Amino acid sequence: MRAQPTLLFCLATFSFSPFSVAHAENGLASYYSYGKAGKGELTCAHRTRPFGSVLRVSYGSRTIQCRVNDRGPFIRGRIVDLSVPAARALGMMSAGVVRVSVE
């Protein structure tokens, strides 16, 4: 009987820890240049990730970290919209829409 409360305490402690497991997503990314002019910041729009969280976006051999500051994309099949500086850093400007991995 003593093991059950201890197990529940451990599970509760780990479930509320500040470290969360990132879920990788694979899909299409595009970039946007409307609204905020930006100052070279690597930012992005994501439908569900919390504002201010940092995503690792990979395309080919390049990986960047960008901060979520907007909601979107709202086009089926796309998982993230990148700012122009972020798209430049990934090397996707000429392609427009590319397949990426987001963590």
DSSP file (Angstrom, degrees, kcal/mol; ACC not computed):
  #  RESIDUE AA STRUCTURE BP1 BP2  ACC     N-H-->O    O-->H-N    N-H-->O    O-->H-N    TCO  KAPPA ALPHA  PHI   PSI    X-CA   Y-CA   Z-CA
    1    1 A M              0   0    0      0, 0.0     3,-0.4     0, 0.0     0, 0.0   0.000 360.0 360.0 360.0 -29.6    0.0    0.0    0.0
    2    2 A R     >  +     0   0    0      1,-0.2     4,-1.1     2,-0.2     0, 0.0   0.792 360.0  61.5 -70.4 -27.0    2.9    2.4    0.7
    3    3 A A  H  > S+     0   0    0      1,-0.2     4,-2.6     2,-0.2    -1,-0.2   0.820  93.2  64.1 -71.6 -30.9    4.2    2.1   -2.9
    4    4 A Q  H  > S+     0   0    0     -3,-0.4     4,-2.5     2,-0.2     5,-0.2   0.938 102.8  44.6 -63.5 -49.5    1.0    3.6   -4.5
    5    5 A P  H  > S+     0   0    0      0, 0.0     4,-2.3     0, 0.0    -1,-0.2   0.897 114.9  50.3 -62.5 -36.5    1.2    7.1   -3.0
    6    6 A T  H  X S+     0   0    0     -4,-1.1     4,-2.3     2,-0.2    -2,-0.2   0.919 110.9  48.6 -65.5 -43.0    4.9    7.3   -3.8
    7    7 A L  H  X S+     0   0    0     -4,-2.6     4,-2.5     1,-0.2    -1,-0.2   0.915 111.8  49.2 -63.1 -43.5    4.3    6.2   -7.4
    8    8 A L  H  X S+     0   0    0     -4,-2.5     4,-2.4     1,-0.2    -1,-0.2   0.894 110.2  51.3 -63.5 -39.7    1.5    8.8   -7.8
    9    9 A F  H  X S+     0   0    0     -4,-2.3     4,-2.4    -5,-0.2    -2,-0.2   0.923 110.9  48.2 -62.4 -44.4    3.7   11.5   -6.3
   10   10 A C  H  X S+     0   0    0     -4,-2.3     4,-2.4     2,-0.2     5,-0.2   0.917 112.2  48.7 -63.0 -43.9    6.5   10.6   -8.8
   11   11 A L  H  X S+     0   0    0     -4,-2.5     4,-2.0     1,-0.2    -1,-0.2   0.909 112.7  47.9 -63.6 -41.5    4.1   10.6  -11.7
   12   12 A A  H  X S+     0   0    0     -4,-2.4     4,-1.1     2,-0.2    -1,-0.2   0.892 111.4  51.1 -66.0 -39.2    2.6   14.0  -10.7
   13   13 A T  H  < S+     0   0    0     -4,-2.4     3,-0.3     1,-0.2    -2,-0.2   0.929 113.5  43.2 -63.9 -46.4    6.1   15.5  -10.2
   14   14 A F  H >< S+     0   0    0     -4,-2.4     3,-1.0     1,-0.2    -1,-0.2   0.824 109.2  56.9 -72.8 -30.4    7.3   14.4  -13.6
   15   15 A S  H 3< S+     0   0    0     -4,-2.0    -1,-0.2     1,-0.2    -2,-0.2   0.770 112.5  41.9 -72.6 -23.1    4.2   15.4  -15.4
   16   16 A F  T 3< S+     0   0    0     -4,-1.1    -1,-0.2    -3,-0.3    -2,-0.2   0.226  85.7 128.1-104.5  13.1    4.5   19.0  -14.2
   17   17 A S  S <  S-     0   0    0     -3,-1.0    -3,-0.1     2,-0.1    -4,-0.0  -0.317  70.5-118.2 -68.6 155.3    8.2   19.3  -14.7
   18   18 A P  S    S+     0   0    0      0, 0.0     2,-0.5     0, 0.0    -1,-0.1   0.630  93.7  85.6 -70.1 -11.9    9.4   22.3  -16.6
   19   19 A F        -     0   0    0     -5,-0.1     2,-0.4     2,-0.0    -2,-0.1  -0.790  62.2-171.7 -93.4 126.7   10.9   20.1  -19.3
   20   20 A S        -     0   0    0     -2,-0.5     2,-0.6    -4,-0.1    -5,-0.0  -0.886  27.2-114.4-117.8 151.2    8.5   19.0  -22.0
   21   21 A V        -     0   0    0     -2,-0.4     2,-0.3     1,-0.0    -2,-0.0  -0.711  32.2-134.2 -82.8 123.2    9.0   16.5  -24.7
   22   22 A A        -     0   0    0     -2,-0.6     2,-0.6     1,-0.0    -1,-0.0  -0.592  11.8-140.0 -79.6 137.8    8.9   18.1  -28.1
   23   23 A H        -     0   0    0     -2,-0.3     2,-0.2    80,-0.1    -1,-0.0  -0.872  16.1-133.9 -99.7 123.3    6.8   16.4  -30.7
   24   24 A A        -     0   0    0     -2,-0.6     2,-0.4    79,-0.1    79,-0.2  -0.541  21.1-167.3 -77.5 139.8    8.3   16.4  -34.2
   25   25 A E  E     -A  102   0A   0     77,-2.7    77,-3.3    -2,-0.2     2,-0.4  -0.967   6.2-159.4-124.2 143.0    6.1   17.4  -37.1
   26   26 A N  E     +A  101   0A   0     -2,-0.4     2,-0.3    75,-0.2    75,-0.2  -0.984  40.8  94.5-121.1 134.9    6.9   16.9  -40.8
   27   27 A G  E     -A  100   0A   0     73,-2.0    73,-3.4    -2,-0.4     2,-0.3  -0.969  68.3 -36.9 175.0-161.9    5.1   18.9  -43.4
   28   28 A L  E     -Ab  99  78A   0     49,-1.6    51,-2.9    -2,-0.3    52,-1.1  -0.633  42.6-165.6 -93.0 143.7    5.2   22.0  -45.6
   29   29 A A  E     +Ab  98  80A   0     69,-2.9    69,-2.0    -2,-0.3     2,-0.2  -0.958   7.8 177.0-124.2 145.3    6.5   25.4  -44.7
   30   30 A S  E     - b   0  81A   0     50,-1.7    52,-3.0    -2,-0.4     2,-0.3  -0.764  21.9-123.6-130.3 179.7    6.0   28.7  -46.4
   31   31 A Y  E     - b   0  82A   0     65,-0.4     2,-0.3    50,-0.3    52,-0.2  -0.928  15.2-156.2-129.6 158.2    7.1   32.2  -45.6
   32   32 A Y  E     - b   0  83A   0     50,-2.5    52,-0.6    -2,-0.3    55,-0.1  -0.950  17.1-179.4-132.5 150.5    5.3   35.5  -45.1
   33   33 A S        +     0   0    0     -2,-0.3     2,-0.1    50,-0.1    -1,-0.1   0.213  52.2 107.0-131.4  13.1    6.3   39.1  -45.4
   34   34 A Y  S    S+     0   0    0      1,-0.0     2,-1.0     3,-0.0    -2,-0.1  -0.434  74.3   7.0 -89.8 166.6    3.0   40.8  -44.5
   35   35 A G  S    S+     0   0    0     -2,-0.1     2,-0.4     2,-0.0     3,-0.0  -0.522 114.0  51.1  74.0-101.2    2.2   42.7  -41.3
   36   36 A K        -     0   0    0     -2,-1.0     0, 0.0     1,-0.2     0, 0.0  -0.580  61.9-157.5 -81.3 125.6    5.3   43.0  -39.1
   37   37 A A        -     0   0    0     -2,-0.4     3,-0.3     2,-0.0    -1,-0.2   0.866  33.5-162.5 -69.3 -35.5    8.3   44.3  -40.9
   38   38 A G        -     0   0    0      1,-0.2     4,-0.0     2,-0.1    -1,-0.0   0.188  25.5-111.6  72.7 163.2   10.6   42.7  -38.3
   39   39 A K  S    S-     0   0    0      0, 0.0    -1,-0.2     0, 0.0    -2,-0.0  -0.271  75.0 -66.4-126.6  45.4   14.2   43.5  -37.6
   40   40 A G  S    S+     0   0    0     -3,-0.3     2,-0.1     1,-0.3    -2,-0.1   0.600  87.0 154.8  83.3  10.4   15.9   40.4  -38.9
   41   41 A E        -     0   0    0      1,-0.1     2,-1.2    25,-0.0    45,-0.4  -0.452  48.6-126.6 -73.7 144.3   14.3   38.2  -36.2
   42   42 A L        +     0   0    0     43,-0.2    25,-2.2    -2,-0.1     2,-0.3  -0.774  53.1 151.6 -89.3  95.6   13.8   34.5  -36.9
   43   43 A T  E     -c   67   0A   0     -2,-1.2    40,-2.5    23,-0.3     2,-0.3  -0.771  21.7-173.9-123.8 167.8   10.1   34.2  -36.1
   44   44 A C  E     -cD  68  82A   0     23,-2.1    25,-2.4    -2,-0.3    26,-0.9  -0.963  23.4-120.0-154.4 168.5    7.3   32.0  -37.3
   45   45 A A  E     +cD  70  81A   0     36,-2.9    36,-2.0    -2,-0.3     2,-0.3  -0.966  30.6 174.2-116.0 133.6    3.6   31.3  -37.1
   46   46 A H        -     0   0    0     24,-1.8    34,-0.1    -2,-0.4    26,-0.1  -0.987  31.6-134.1-138.2 147.1    2.3   28.0  -35.8
   47   47 A R  S    S+     0   0    0     32,-0.4    -1,-0.1    -2,-0.3    33,-0.1   0.880  96.2   9.0 -69.5 -38.8   -1.3   26.9  -35.1
   48   48 A T  S    S+     0   0    0     24,-0.1    -1,-0.1     2,-0.1     3,-0.1   0.674  93.1 104.6-122.2 -22.2   -0.9   25.3  -31.7
   49   49 A R  S    S-     0   0    0      1,-0.1    -3,-0.2     4,-0.0     3,-0.1  -0.363  79.0 -98.6 -67.4 145.1    2.5   26.0  -30.1
   50   50 A P    >   -     0   0    0      0, 0.0     3,-1.9     0, 0.0    18,-0.3  -0.275  41.7 -97.1 -64.4 145.7    2.5   28.6  -27.4
   51   51 A F  T 3  S+     0   0    0      1,-0.2    18,-0.2    18,-0.1     3,-0.1  -0.364 111.3  25.9 -58.2 138.8    3.6   32.2  -28.2
   52   52 A G  T 3  S+     0   0    0     16,-3.2    -1,-0.2     1,-0.3    17,-0.1   0.234  89.2 130.0  90.1 -14.2    7.2   32.7  -27.3
   53   53 A S    <   -     0   0    0     -3,-1.9    15,-2.7    15,-0.1     2,-0.5  -0.408  56.7-126.1 -73.2 153.9    8.2   29.0  -27.6
   54   54 A V  E     -E   67   0A   0     13,-0.2     2,-0.4    -3,-0.1    13,-0.2  -0.882  22.7-162.2-106.6 126.2   11.2   28.3  -29.8
   55   55 A L  E     -E   66   0A   0     11,-3.2    11,-2.5    -2,-0.5     2,-0.6  -0.818  14.7-138.6-106.3 145.7   10.9   25.8  -32.6
   56   56 A R  E     -E   65   0A   0     -2,-0.4    47,-2.4     9,-0.2     2,-0.5  -0.926  24.1-169.1-101.6 116.5   13.7   24.0  -34.3
   57   57 A V  E     -EF  64 102A   0      7,-2.4     7,-2.6    -2,-0.6     2,-0.4  -0.924   0.8-167.0-112.6 128.2   13.0   23.9  -38.1
   58   58 A S  E     +EF  63 101A   0     43,-2.6    43,-1.9    -2,-0.5     2,-0.4  -0.943  13.5 170.8-120.4 135.9   15.1   21.8  -40.4
   59   59 A Y  E >   -E   62   0A   0      3,-2.6     3,-2.1    -2,-0.4     2,-0.2  -0.946  67.6 -42.1-141.5 118.1   15.2   21.8  -44.2
   60   60 A G  T 3  S-     0   0    0     -2,-0.4    30,-0.0    39,-0.3     0, 0.0  -0.460 124.7 -22.5  62.0-126.3   17.9   19.8  -46.0
   61   61 A S  T 3  S+     0   0    0     -2,-0.2     2,-0.3    29,-0.1    -1,-0.3   0.413 120.6  92.7 -95.3   1.2   21.1   20.2  -44.1
   62   62 A R  E <   - E   0  59A   0     -3,-2.1    -3,-2.6    28,-0.2     2,-0.4  -0.758  48.9-177.3-101.9 143.2   20.1   23.5  -42.5
   63   63 A T  E     + E   0  58A   0     -2,-0.3     2,-0.3    -5,-0.2    -5,-0.2  -0.999   4.0 178.5-136.8 133.2   18.5   23.9  -39.1
   64   64 A I  E     - E   0  57A   0     -7,-2.6    -7,-2.4    -2,-0.4     2,-0.5  -0.858  23.8-133.0-126.1 164.7   17.3   27.2  -37.5
   65   65 A Q  E     + E   0  56A   0     -2,-0.3     2,-0.3    -9,-0.2    -9,-0.2  -0.987  29.9 178.4-116.7 126.7   15.6   28.1  -34.2
   66   66 A C  E     - E   0  55A   0    -11,-2.5   -11,-3.2    -2,-0.5     2,-0.4  -0.949  25.1-123.4-131.7 152.5   12.7   30.5  -34.5
   67   67 A R  E     -cE  43  54A   0    -25,-2.2   -23,-2.1    -2,-0.3     2,-0.5  -0.757  24.3-122.4 -97.2 134.5   10.3   32.0  -32.0
   68   68 A V  E     +c   44   0A   0    -15,-2.7   -16,-3.2    -2,-0.4   -23,-0.2  -0.642  46.4 150.5 -76.1 120.3    6.5   31.6  -32.4
   69   69 A N  E     +     0   0A   0    -25,-2.4     2,-0.3    -2,-0.5   -24,-0.2   0.256  58.9  34.4-132.4   9.7    4.9   35.1  -32.5
   70   70 A D  E    S-c   45   0A   0    -26,-0.9   -24,-1.8    11,-0.1     2,-0.3  -0.963  74.8-108.6-156.4 166.9    1.8   34.5  -34.7
   71   71 A R        +     0   0    0     -2,-0.3   -24,-0.2   -26,-0.2     3,-0.1  -0.812  57.9  15.2-103.7 147.2   -0.9   32.0  -35.5
   72   72 A G        -     0   0    0     -2,-0.3     9,-0.2     1,-0.3     2,-0.1  -0.829  22.5-159.8 139.8-175.0   -1.1   30.1  -38.8
   73   73 A P        -     0   0    0      0, 0.0    -1,-0.3     0, 0.0   -26,-0.1   0.635  33.9-175.0 -76.7 158.4   -0.6   28.9  -41.4
   74   74 A F        +     0   0    0     -3,-0.1     2,-0.5    -2,-0.1     5,-0.1  -0.064  51.3 102.5-112.8  31.6   -4.3   28.5  -42.5
   75   75 A I  S >  S-     0   0    0      3,-0.1     3,-2.0     0, 0.0    -3,-0.0  -0.972  82.7-104.0-114.8 127.8   -3.6   26.6  -45.7
   76   76 A R  T 3  S+     0   0    0     -2,-0.5     3,-0.1     1,-0.3    -2,-0.1  -0.172 103.2  20.6 -53.4 134.5   -4.2   22.8  -45.6
   77   77 A G  T 3  S+     0   0    0      1,-0.3   -49,-1.6     2,-0.0     2,-0.4   0.172  95.7 110.7  93.7 -17.2   -1.0   20.8  -45.4
   78   78 A R  E <   -b   28   0A   0     -3,-2.0    -1,-0.3   -51,-0.2   -49,-0.2  -0.747  39.8-178.1 -94.6 139.5    1.2   23.5  -44.1
   79   79 A I  E     +     0   0A   0    -51,-2.9   -32,-0.4    -2,-0.4     2,-0.3   0.640  65.2  19.3-109.5 -19.2    2.5   23.3  -40.6
   80   80 A V  E     -b   29   0A   0    -52,-1.1   -50,-1.7   -34,-0.1     2,-0.5  -0.991  54.2-151.1-154.0 143.4    4.6   26.5  -40.2
   81   81 A D  E     -bD  30  45A   0    -36,-2.0   -36,-2.9    -2,-0.3     2,-0.3  -0.971  24.2-154.6-111.5 129.8    4.9   29.9  -41.7
   82   82 A L  E     -bD  31  44A   0    -52,-3.0   -50,-2.5    -2,-0.5   -38,-0.2  -0.755  16.3-114.5-106.0 150.3    8.3   31.5  -41.4
   83   83 A S  E  >  -b   32   0A   0    -40,-2.5     4,-2.6    -2,-0.3     5,-0.2  -0.352  39.1-103.1 -70.0 162.9    9.4   35.1  -41.4
   84   84 A V  H  > S+     0   0    0    -52,-0.6     4,-2.6     1,-0.2     5,-0.2   0.913 122.6  51.0 -58.3 -45.5   11.5   36.3  -44.4
   85   85 A P  H  > S+     0   0    0      0, 0.0     4,-2.2     0, 0.0    -1,-0.2   0.896 111.8  48.2 -60.3 -37.1   14.8   36.2  -42.3
   86   86 A A  H  > S+     0   0    0    -45,-0.4     4,-1.6   -43,-0.2    -2,-0.2   0.909 111.4  49.6 -68.0 -41.1   14.0   32.7  -41.1
   87   87 A A  H  X>S+     0   0    0     -4,-2.6     5,-2.2     1,-0.2     4,-1.0   0.891 110.9  50.3 -64.3 -39.3   13.2   31.6  -44.7
   88   88 A R  H ><5S+     0   0    0     -4,-2.6     3,-0.6     1,-0.2    -1,-0.2   0.922 108.0  52.7 -62.6 -43.2   16.5   33.1  -45.9
   89   89 A A  H 3<5S+     0   0    0     -4,-2.2    -1,-0.2     1,-0.3    -2,-0.2   0.832 111.4  46.9 -63.8 -31.4   18.4   31.3  -43.1
   90   90 A L  H 3<5S-     0   0    0     -4,-1.6    -1,-0.3    -5,-0.1    -2,-0.2   0.658 110.3-124.0 -82.3 -16.0   16.9   28.0  -44.2
   91   91 A G  T <<5S+     0   0    0     -4,-1.0    -3,-0.2    -3,-0.6     4,-0.1   0.841  75.5 120.3  77.5  34.3   17.6   28.7  -47.9
   92   92 A M     >< +     0   0    0     -5,-2.2     4,-2.4     1,-0.1     3,-0.2   0.302  31.7 105.7-112.4   8.6   14.0   28.3  -49.1
   93   93 A M  T  4 S+     0   0    0     -6,-0.4    -1,-0.1     1,-0.2    -5,-0.1   0.892  82.9  45.1 -60.4 -42.7   13.3   31.7  -50.6
   94   94 A S  T  4 S+     0   0    0      1,-0.2    -1,-0.2    -3,-0.1    -2,-0.1   0.824 114.7  48.6 -73.5 -29.0   13.5   30.6  -54.2
   95   95 A A  T  4 S-     0   0    0     -3,-0.2     2,-1.5     1,-0.1    -2,-0.2   0.865  83.6-162.6 -78.4 -36.6   11.3   27.5  -53.6
   96   96 A G  S  < S+     0   0    0     -4,-2.4   -65,-0.4    -9,-0.1     2,-0.4  -0.360  72.3  39.4  86.6 -57.7    8.6   29.3  -51.6
   97   97 A V  S    S+     0   0    0     -2,-1.5     2,-0.3   -67,-0.2   -67,-0.2  -0.996  73.0 167.4-128.8 127.8    7.1   26.1  -50.1
   98   98 A V  E     -A   29   0A   0    -69,-2.0   -69,-2.9    -2,-0.4     2,-0.5  -0.912  39.7-103.3-136.3 161.5    9.3   23.3  -48.9
   99   99 A R  E     +A   28   0A   0     -2,-0.3   -39,-0.3   -71,-0.2     2,-0.3  -0.769  49.7 172.1 -87.0 126.2    9.0   20.1  -46.8
  100  100 A V  E     -A   27   0A   0    -73,-3.4   -73,-2.0    -2,-0.5     2,-0.4  -0.780  32.9-127.6-128.7 169.8   10.5   20.7  -43.3
  101  101 A S  E     -AF  26  58A   0    -43,-1.9   -43,-2.6    -2,-0.3     2,-0.5  -0.990  24.6-163.4-118.3 131.2   10.7   19.0  -39.9
  102  102 A V  E      AF  25  57A   0    -77,-3.3   -77,-2.7    -2,-0.4   -45,-0.2  -0.964 360.0 360.0-120.3 129.3    9.6   21.0  -36.8
  103  103 A E              0   0    0    -47,-2.4   -46,-0.1    -2,-0.5    -1,-0.1   0.318 360.0 360.0-122.7 360.0   10.6   20.1  -33.3
